[in-house]
Amino acid sequence: MLGTLDWGPANERHDLLAAPVAGAIGTLTEAEVAEIDPELADTAAFCERYDVPLDASANCVVVAAKRGGEVSYAACMILATGRADVNGIVRKHLGTRKVSFAPMADATSLTSMEYGGITPVGLPEDWPILVDEAVAAVPHAVIGSGLRRSKLLLPGKALATLSGAQVLALAQ
């Protein structure tokens, strides 16, 4: 497996998954999960402590898109080594006037996941999931589990199969 973690089948460890993730994980039979120190959930600290390369770690960024007074949400999956072009590519793709990072309180309440553990698995059905092509291409991606105390591991191409997922060149 990847890094120094003790990975096991995610379908057998719902205790390490946020409720919406546990409800959606059945479609991803190749997903593995590992428990981590919640104080090390942030990418840089996680990768250093558990020997996971930054280019195998993908972050899920929740954005709020505004158009005509209405707000909609989307998720962007980007490798830890990149930055999503939120004001260019993401805004244009979503067809909105303004896109910004969603406030933490909104992101956590709308996803029912913990900040620092938000993942595209189990997001609301009407949210677009924009997966950077580099994420979809990695053999294995480490992503959030919905909780700060664990991480998921799955093939990058599996993220492209999620409901609402679209693979784009998101990185700046």
LOBAGU-184655 format. One line per field, with one value per residue: x, y, z of N, C-alpha, C, CB in turn. Coordinates in Angstrom, 3 decimals. Glycine has a CB too. Example, Ala and Ser with C-alpha at 12.3 -4.5 7.8 and 13.67 -1.06 7.14 Angstrom:
% LOBAGU-184655
n_x = 13.190	12.850 $
n_y = -5.690	-2.250 $
n_z = 7.800	7.080 $
ca_x = 12.300	13.670 $
ca_y = -4.500	-1.060 $
ca_z = 7.800	7.140 $
c_x = 13.200	12.900 $
c_y = -3.300	0.030 $
c_z = 7.800	7.870 $
cb_x = 11.308	14.084 $
cb_y = -4.473	-0.598 $
cb_z = 9.046	5.725 $
This chain:
% LOBAGU-184655
n_x = 0.835	0.311	2.568	3.099	0.868	-1.800	-3.700	-7.045	-10.026	-12.458	-15.180	-15.536	-15.049	-16.825	-16.875	-14.764	-15.513	-17.302	-20.854	-22.281	-20.321	-19.921	-22.384	-22.135	-19.902	-20.033	-20.114	-17.541	-15.599	-12.871	-11.818	-9.791	-9.201	-7.632	-6.732	-5.778	-3.819	-5.834	-4.857	-3.024	-4.259	-4.183	-2.776	0.147	1.347	0.274	1.303	4.072	4.349	3.280	4.619	3.655	3.669	3.405	2.367	0.598	-1.445	-4.619	-6.614	-9.848	-11.688	-14.204	-16.314	-18.157	-20.453	-21.673	-24.456	-26.601	-27.712	-28.164	-26.764	-24.673	-23.047	-19.912	-17.421	-13.899	-11.298	-7.951	-4.458	-2.146	0.120	-0.625	-2.652	-5.997	-7.502	-9.562	-10.821	-10.681	-10.736	-12.546	-14.678	-15.542	-16.256	-18.387	-20.108	-20.671	-20.811	-19.214	-16.891	-15.909	-13.977	-15.868	-17.276	-16.059	-18.018	-20.297	-19.393	-18.941	-21.477	-23.188	-22.118	-22.021	-19.631	-16.343	-14.276	-11.288	-11.407	-13.113	-14.491	-14.980	-16.613	-19.816	-20.898	-23.498	-25.941	-26.522	-24.268	-21.629	-18.638	-15.505	-12.796	-9.398	-7.351	-4.854	-5.249	-7.081	-5.383	-3.481	-2.087	-2.894	-4.814	-4.749	-7.265	-9.684	-11.844	-14.135	-13.929	-11.579	-9.917	-9.136	-8.163	-8.894	-7.978	-7.737	-7.921	-7.015	-8.562	-11.004	-12.264	-13.250	-15.491	-17.477	-20.769	-21.774	-19.196	-16.598	-13.871	-11.284	-8.820	-7.710	-5.661	-3.468 $
n_y = -1.193	2.352	4.610	4.588	3.594	1.575	0.117	-0.847	-2.566	-0.200	-0.622	-2.283	-0.806	1.257	2.800	4.503	6.408	9.320	9.728	10.268	9.402	6.735	5.805	6.012	4.619	1.990	1.720	1.954	-0.348	-0.842	0.917	1.817	2.293	4.099	4.647	7.717	10.153	12.700	15.268	15.456	15.700	17.663	18.275	18.649	18.006	15.450	14.000	14.155	12.831	10.254	9.254	9.645	10.511	13.888	14.147	12.091	12.656	14.032	16.925	18.018	20.673	22.832	24.911	27.966	29.057	31.900	33.376	35.692	36.252	33.747	30.909	28.212	25.045	23.335	20.764	20.573	18.558	18.324	17.721	17.711	19.002	20.965	23.831	24.768	26.482	28.516	31.025	31.217	28.722	27.038	28.809	29.583	27.068	26.376	28.322	30.733	33.966	34.637	32.883	31.426	30.198	28.116	29.158	27.764	26.908	26.609	24.676	22.422	22.030	21.615	19.334	17.448	16.636	16.667	19.557	19.612	17.002	16.663	15.097	13.920	11.722	10.836	13.368	15.915	15.013	16.821	18.342	19.388	17.567	18.397	17.051	17.217	16.499	15.412	14.231	12.216	10.626	9.476	6.475	5.719	7.592	9.502	10.588	12.580	11.238	12.152	12.472	13.759	11.905	9.809	8.468	7.973	5.666	5.252	4.284	6.908	7.115	6.165	8.278	9.709	8.313	8.910	10.061	12.896	13.659	15.237	15.289	17.558	20.003	21.484	22.668	25.393 $
n_z = 0.000	0.407	1.891	5.479	6.685	8.079	6.032	5.224	4.010	3.135	3.132	5.273	7.520	8.618	10.863	10.652	8.881	7.797	8.142	5.579	3.816	4.491	3.650	0.901	0.107	-0.751	-3.528	-4.289	-4.339	-4.285	-2.482	0.269	3.788	6.443	9.814	11.334	13.177	14.284	14.616	12.665	10.237	8.271	5.081	4.596	7.107	7.472	5.229	5.727	8.245	7.761	5.588	2.945	-0.390	-1.564	-4.122	-4.277	-2.711	-2.513	-2.397	-1.371	-2.281	-1.357	-3.133	-3.437	-5.688	-7.285	-8.818	-10.096	-7.532	-6.495	-4.830	-5.436	-4.950	-5.328	-5.684	-5.807	-6.854	-6.280	-6.691	-3.946	-4.667	-6.396	-7.433	-7.588	-10.260	-9.399	-9.878	-12.616	-14.525	-13.015	-12.361	-14.953	-15.997	-14.339	-15.064	-13.759	-12.172	-10.028	-8.012	-4.998	-2.207	-0.149	2.952	6.025	7.929	6.303	4.469	6.130	7.342	5.133	3.961	5.965	7.033	8.539	8.829	7.062	6.494	4.453	1.623	-1.775	-1.911	-1.160	-1.202	-1.544	-3.980	-6.069	-6.459	-8.526	-9.149	-9.637	-11.012	-11.103	-13.916	-13.322	-10.848	-11.477	-12.912	-11.200	-9.785	-7.185	-4.940	-2.014	-0.001	1.829	4.437	5.336	7.973	10.378	11.460	9.850	6.619	3.135	0.557	-2.839	-6.328	-8.562	-10.873	-10.031	-8.808	-10.911	-11.561	-9.799	-8.967	-10.717	-11.283	-13.127	-15.269	-15.543	-16.614	-14.030	-12.599	-11.873 $
ca_x = 0.000	0.990	2.996	3.290	-0.442	-2.394	-4.891	-7.982	-11.212	-13.323	-16.526	-15.567	-14.695	-17.692	-16.574	-13.738	-16.076	-18.459	-22.092	-22.574	-19.273	-20.266	-23.537	-21.786	-18.641	-20.304	-19.863	-16.092	-15.126	-11.417	-11.427	-9.184	-9.229	-6.650	-6.885	-4.637	-3.920	-6.609	-4.034	-2.176	-5.132	-3.818	-1.980	1.604	1.684	-0.089	2.257	5.372	4.296	2.921	5.419	2.830	4.128	2.424	1.712	-0.389	-2.460	-5.522	-7.470	-11.186	-11.983	-15.602	-16.451	-19.495	-20.587	-22.783	-24.971	-27.938	-28.204	-28.264	-25.499	-24.601	-21.774	-19.215	-16.182	-12.762	-10.257	-6.667	-3.324	-1.552	1.206	-1.191	-3.670	-7.118	-7.760	-10.951	-11.367	-10.651	-11.300	-13.712	-15.761	-16.051	-16.911	-19.666	-20.951	-21.114	-20.154	-18.221	-16.645	-14.972	-13.956	-17.025	-16.928	-15.937	-19.300	-21.167	-18.848	-19.159	-22.897	-23.794	-21.577	-22.049	-18.265	-15.474	-13.324	-10.006	-11.658	-14.131	-14.151	-16.059	-17.456	-20.927	-21.362	-24.869	-26.069	-26.596	-23.006	-20.614	-17.331	-14.530	-11.591	-8.270	-6.876	-3.707	-5.796	-7.663	-4.301	-2.588	-2.461	-3.616	-4.971	-5.155	-8.243	-10.381	-12.848	-15.249	-13.493	-10.161	-9.146	-8.852	-7.995	-9.247	-7.033	-8.404	-7.341	-7.469	-9.618	-12.278	-12.910	-13.946	-16.730	-18.459	-21.918	-21.510	-17.771	-16.129	-12.416	-10.870	-7.504	-8.035	-4.475	-2.853 $
ca_y = 0.000	3.634	5.173	3.708	3.394	0.241	0.233	-1.966	-2.282	0.850	-1.192	-3.003	0.104	2.434	3.611	5.471	7.221	10.164	9.055	10.255	8.633	5.328	5.488	6.025	3.899	0.678	1.731	2.005	-1.566	-0.841	1.924	1.386	3.338	3.951	5.598	8.612	11.117	13.821	16.485	15.424	15.552	18.611	17.578	18.664	17.245	14.061	13.395	14.016	11.831	8.913	8.899	9.645	11.592	14.950	13.952	11.016	13.176	14.951	17.710	18.348	22.061	23.178	26.287	28.545	29.751	32.850	33.927	36.259	36.151	32.345	30.268	26.761	24.533	22.314	20.294	20.476	17.634	18.761	17.143	18.595	19.741	21.950	24.772	24.852	27.805	28.755	32.235	31.079	27.483	26.577	29.790	29.468	25.774	26.408	29.326	31.693	35.267	34.681	31.639	31.593	29.060	28.153	29.304	26.482	26.512	26.145	23.428	21.308	21.751	21.110	18.008	16.590	16.126	17.530	20.379	18.918	15.617	16.657	14.217	13.921	10.540	11.125	14.759	16.026	14.530	17.884	19.068	18.930	17.215	18.690	16.279	17.590	15.361	14.808	13.373	11.036	9.829	8.829	5.085	5.732	8.912	9.567	11.668	12.586	10.203	12.838	12.667	14.116	10.811	8.734	8.823	6.959	5.413	4.614	4.691	8.217	6.976	5.898	9.561	10.127	7.538	9.386	10.788	14.320	13.926	15.637	15.433	18.787	20.535	22.521	23.236	26.605 $
ca_z = 0.000	0.321	3.161	6.640	7.294	8.087	5.197	5.199	3.185	3.685	3.334	6.549	8.623	8.589	12.042	10.268	7.804	8.109	7.751	4.139	3.135	4.737	2.817	-0.519	-0.149	-1.342	-4.966	-4.489	-3.680	-4.156	-1.491	1.526	4.802	7.524	10.910	11.521	14.259	13.752	14.638	11.476	9.065	7.231	4.079	4.772	8.314	7.205	4.290	6.386	9.319	7.299	4.413	1.739	-1.271	-1.817	-5.408	-4.151	-1.803	-3.214	-1.526	-1.836	-1.958	-1.605	-3.605	-3.535	-6.968	-7.200	-10.074	-9.946	-6.166	-6.072	-4.505	-5.601	-4.443	-6.101	-5.073	-6.721	-6.396	-6.812	-5.974	-2.952	-5.315	-7.322	-6.979	-8.519	-10.827	-9.008	-10.509	-14.067	-15.065	-12.246	-12.543	-16.327	-16.164	-13.619	-15.689	-12.750	-12.154	-8.962	-7.280	-3.886	-1.302	0.740	4.365	6.717	8.534	5.222	3.920	7.056	7.560	3.905	3.633	7.162	7.193	9.330	8.092	7.004	6.113	3.401	0.515	-2.771	-1.709	-0.272	-1.284	-2.058	-5.367	-7.075	-6.537	-9.475	-8.591	-10.678	-10.704	-11.952	-14.694	-12.641	-9.785	-12.134	-13.503	-10.232	-9.499	-5.914	-4.347	-0.616	0.132	3.109	4.709	5.974	9.359	10.465	12.058	8.901	5.201	2.140	-0.527	-3.962	-7.605	-9.013	-11.887	-9.356	-8.519	-12.132	-11.682	-8.824	-9.518	-10.867	-11.507	-14.450	-15.266	-16.227	-16.275	-13.034	-11.945	-12.435 $
c_x = 0.872	1.330	3.117	1.980	-0.904	-3.735	-5.750	-9.210	-12.155	-14.731	-16.664	-15.300	-15.514	-17.470	-15.511	-14.212	-17.206	-19.701	-22.374	-21.540	-19.559	-21.433	-23.206	-20.601	-18.848	-20.023	-18.369	-15.437	-13.625	-10.922	-10.904	-9.254	-8.171	-6.911	-5.611	-4.852	-4.679	-5.849	-3.150	-3.000	-4.767	-2.702	-0.483	2.023	1.390	0.967	3.616	5.362	4.093	3.605	4.596	3.317	3.018	1.686	0.788	-1.526	-3.301	-6.450	-8.809	-11.506	-13.441	-15.665	-17.929	-19.524	-21.831	-23.148	-26.389	-28.517	-28.365	-26.872	-25.629	-23.202	-21.226	-17.982	-15.121	-11.731	-8.954	-5.547	-2.747	-0.417	0.694	-2.157	-4.761	-7.294	-9.243	-11.555	-11.362	-11.414	-12.581	-14.901	-16.375	-16.808	-18.293	-20.619	-21.487	-20.290	-19.018	-18.117	-15.635	-14.981	-15.133	-16.553	-16.947	-17.271	-20.263	-20.692	-19.130	-20.641	-23.556	-23.330	-21.754	-20.704	-17.457	-14.531	-11.951	-10.169	-12.665	-13.613	-15.267	-17.016	-18.557	-21.383	-22.814	-24.916	-26.047	-25.307	-22.141	-19.321	-16.337	-13.206	-10.487	-7.740	-5.674	-4.159	-6.342	-6.581	-3.418	-3.044	-3.284	-3.639	-5.401	-6.042	-8.879	-11.405	-14.130	-14.959	-12.014	-9.314	-8.881	-8.716	-8.437	-8.131	-7.792	-7.718	-7.885	-8.610	-10.982	-13.011	-13.699	-15.268	-17.811	-19.586	-21.598	-20.066	-17.500	-14.625	-12.051	-9.418	-7.750	-6.831	-3.966	-1.437 $
c_y = 1.246	4.160	4.125	3.395	1.945	0.326	-1.019	-1.586	-1.270	0.325	-1.926	-2.102	1.386	3.336	4.671	6.410	8.099	9.475	9.105	9.461	7.142	4.895	5.364	5.121	2.548	0.600	1.705	0.821	-1.606	0.152	1.269	2.565	3.035	5.030	6.423	9.460	12.335	15.145	16.580	15.289	16.510	18.020	17.519	17.820	15.764	13.374	13.176	12.880	10.408	8.501	8.758	10.792	12.624	14.722	12.738	11.443	14.207	15.631	17.989	19.761	22.336	24.648	26.673	29.374	30.631	33.361	34.425	36.117	34.733	31.772	28.767	26.328	23.462	21.907	20.207	19.549	18.006	18.096	18.177	19.430	20.832	22.896	24.827	26.295	28.126	29.939	32.187	29.856	27.063	27.515	29.655	28.159	25.756	27.454	30.359	32.966	35.313	33.309	31.941	30.321	29.196	28.355	27.935	26.015	25.986	24.792	22.243	21.000	21.154	19.698	16.993	15.898	17.133	18.309	19.710	17.460	15.515	15.906	14.263	12.744	10.896	12.573	14.791	15.716	15.635	18.705	18.529	18.604	17.365	18.060	16.709	16.348	14.675	13.882	12.080	10.100	9.108	7.394	4.966	7.149	8.763	10.794	11.603	11.471	10.814	13.135	13.039	12.937	9.634	9.294	7.655	6.851	4.702	5.045	6.054	8.121	6.692	7.199	10.065	9.392	7.990	10.137	12.281	14.675	14.273	15.841	16.627	19.091	21.718	23.259	24.471	26.295 $
c_z = 0.000	1.707	4.249	7.355	7.189	7.354	5.272	4.397	3.852	3.946	4.659	7.746	8.576	9.796	11.743	9.159	8.327	7.553	6.240	3.331	3.293	3.859	1.339	-0.872	-0.837	-2.830	-5.283	-3.781	-3.492	-3.107	-0.219	2.495	5.853	8.568	11.027	12.767	13.710	13.761	13.401	10.192	7.938	6.370	4.370	5.976	8.116	6.338	4.940	7.407	8.800	5.997	3.126	0.851	-1.507	-3.130	-5.440	-3.226	-2.545	-2.216	-2.193	-1.337	-2.320	-2.002	-3.650	-4.814	-6.920	-8.586	-9.820	-8.561	-5.648	-5.831	-4.736	-5.169	-5.369	-5.320	-6.163	-6.093	-7.089	-6.013	-5.012	-3.541	-6.245	-6.652	-8.027	-8.983	-10.623	-9.762	-12.031	-14.523	-14.336	-12.465	-13.935	-16.529	-15.500	-14.192	-14.721	-12.818	-11.146	-8.299	-6.185	-3.047	-0.351	2.181	5.064	7.289	7.475	4.701	4.842	7.250	6.315	3.546	4.759	7.355	8.001	8.430	8.164	6.624	4.975	2.177	-0.531	-2.628	-0.718	-0.261	-1.766	-3.564	-6.414	-7.196	-7.665	-8.709	-9.726	-10.276	-11.658	-12.657	-14.054	-11.511	-10.396	-12.673	-12.486	-9.965	-8.211	-5.373	-2.893	-0.487	1.514	3.205	5.264	7.434	9.358	10.937	11.133	7.493	4.343	1.108	-1.627	-5.260	-8.018	-10.001	-11.259	-9.035	-9.722	-12.319	-10.702	-9.529	-9.566	-11.161	-12.968	-14.347	-16.137	-15.884	-15.345	-12.508	-12.670	-12.840 $
cb_x = -0.946	0.131	2.040	4.261	-1.464	-2.574	-4.498	-8.379	-11.971	-13.381	-16.862	-14.557	-13.202	-19.146	-16.109	-12.484	-16.584	-18.295	-23.248	-22.639	-17.859	-20.612	-24.583	-21.476	-17.900	-21.720	-20.504	-15.507	-15.550	-10.785	-12.612	-7.696	-10.637	-5.181	-7.197	-4.429	-2.491	-7.876	-3.166	-1.181	-6.577	-3.381	-2.185	2.108	0.906	-1.462	2.413	5.763	3.181	1.442	6.149	1.292	4.608	3.112	2.747	0.277	-1.812	-6.346	-6.785	-12.252	-11.018	-16.494	-15.799	-19.855	-20.665	-22.424	-24.943	-28.855	-29.494	-29.017	-25.079	-24.909	-21.940	-18.838	-16.382	-12.144	-10.644	-6.541	-2.236	-1.041	2.088	-1.886	-3.070	-8.419	-7.368	-11.038	-10.590	-9.224	-10.270	-13.371	-15.234	-14.897	-16.033	-19.427	-22.084	-21.025	-21.159	-18.583	-16.129	-15.340	-12.605	-17.865	-17.907	-14.908	-19.937	-21.209	-17.337	-18.521	-23.626	-23.483	-20.110	-23.178	-17.593	-14.680	-13.273	-9.296	-12.152	-14.532	-13.921	-15.471	-16.615	-20.564	-20.452	-25.432	-27.341	-27.742	-22.255	-20.352	-17.309	-14.380	-11.855	-7.148	-6.521	-2.782	-6.917	-8.591	-3.443	-2.542	-1.205	-2.968	-5.999	-3.911	-9.328	-11.056	-12.292	-16.511	-13.745	-9.972	-9.851	-9.955	-6.519	-10.599	-5.800	-9.917	-7.633	-6.332	-9.261	-12.043	-11.867	-13.058	-16.439	-17.786	-23.204	-21.928	-16.926	-16.857	-11.711	-11.786	-6.678	-8.762	-3.366	-2.883 $
cb_y = 0.004	4.645	6.241	4.344	4.307	-0.303	0.507	-2.388	-3.582	2.050	-2.142	-4.120	0.444	2.009	2.716	4.744	6.328	11.616	9.672	11.683	8.984	5.107	6.528	7.430	3.684	0.306	2.956	3.349	-2.762	-0.526	2.839	0.899	3.453	4.045	4.867	9.514	11.518	13.974	16.520	14.273	15.771	19.962	18.224	20.108	17.781	13.992	14.276	15.328	12.176	8.830	7.610	9.795	11.015	16.319	13.816	9.727	13.797	14.201	19.017	17.297	23.038	22.895	26.457	29.423	28.738	34.027	32.856	35.630	36.839	31.501	30.569	26.324	23.973	22.828	18.910	21.887	16.140	20.315	16.651	17.785	18.789	21.256	26.186	24.327	27.863	28.999	33.435	31.009	26.366	26.491	31.233	29.566	24.661	26.689	28.667	31.084	36.354	35.766	30.495	32.841	28.973	26.849	30.284	26.586	27.701	27.176	23.563	21.616	23.029	22.045	18.124	15.534	15.860	16.708	21.838	19.022	14.829	18.103	12.765	13.912	9.319	10.735	15.593	17.447	13.756	18.805	18.983	20.014	15.747	20.228	14.740	18.273	15.807	15.901	14.117	11.470	10.713	9.633	4.215	4.762	9.758	9.632	11.577	13.918	9.162	12.012	11.382	15.302	10.318	7.664	9.206	7.301	4.569	4.971	3.641	8.974	5.856	5.093	10.604	9.897	6.069	10.294	10.528	15.019	12.712	16.942	14.129	19.981	20.960	21.914	22.196	27.780 $
cb_z = 1.213	-0.432	3.595	7.619	6.645	9.560	3.756	6.626	2.899	2.731	2.203	6.531	8.576	8.528	13.189	9.821	6.663	7.510	8.492	3.615	3.700	6.221	2.998	-0.942	1.156	-1.102	-5.600	-3.967	-4.461	-5.489	-1.159	1.316	5.449	6.978	12.250	10.278	14.817	14.540	15.901	11.577	9.464	7.848	2.772	4.943	9.529	6.522	3.049	7.069	10.285	7.119	4.677	2.085	-2.620	-1.837	-6.479	-3.622	-0.531	-4.291	-1.143	-1.329	-2.710	-0.345	-5.004	-2.263	-8.155	-6.274	-11.231	-10.911	-6.067	-7.131	-3.040	-7.093	-3.023	-7.531	-4.365	-7.023	-6.688	-6.764	-6.965	-1.771	-6.091	-8.452	-6.719	-7.863	-12.355	-7.504	-10.058	-14.562	-14.979	-10.735	-12.330	-17.335	-15.581	-12.139	-16.375	-11.352	-11.846	-7.918	-8.232	-3.015	-0.524	0.613	5.065	7.830	9.280	4.076	3.690	8.399	7.970	2.766	3.295	7.054	5.805	10.344	8.662	8.331	7.310	3.018	1.014	-4.153	-1.196	1.087	-2.237	-1.787	-5.513	-6.746	-5.210	-10.580	-7.978	-10.902	-10.811	-11.120	-16.090	-12.086	-8.990	-13.278	-14.345	-8.909	-9.392	-4.887	-5.141	0.364	-0.977	3.327	5.695	5.855	10.221	11.410	13.257	8.945	4.884	1.451	-0.045	-3.986	-8.695	-9.630	-12.866	-8.067	-8.103	-13.345	-11.467	-7.773	-8.669	-9.650	-11.091	-14.961	-15.775	-15.835	-17.568	-11.885	-11.868	-11.425 $
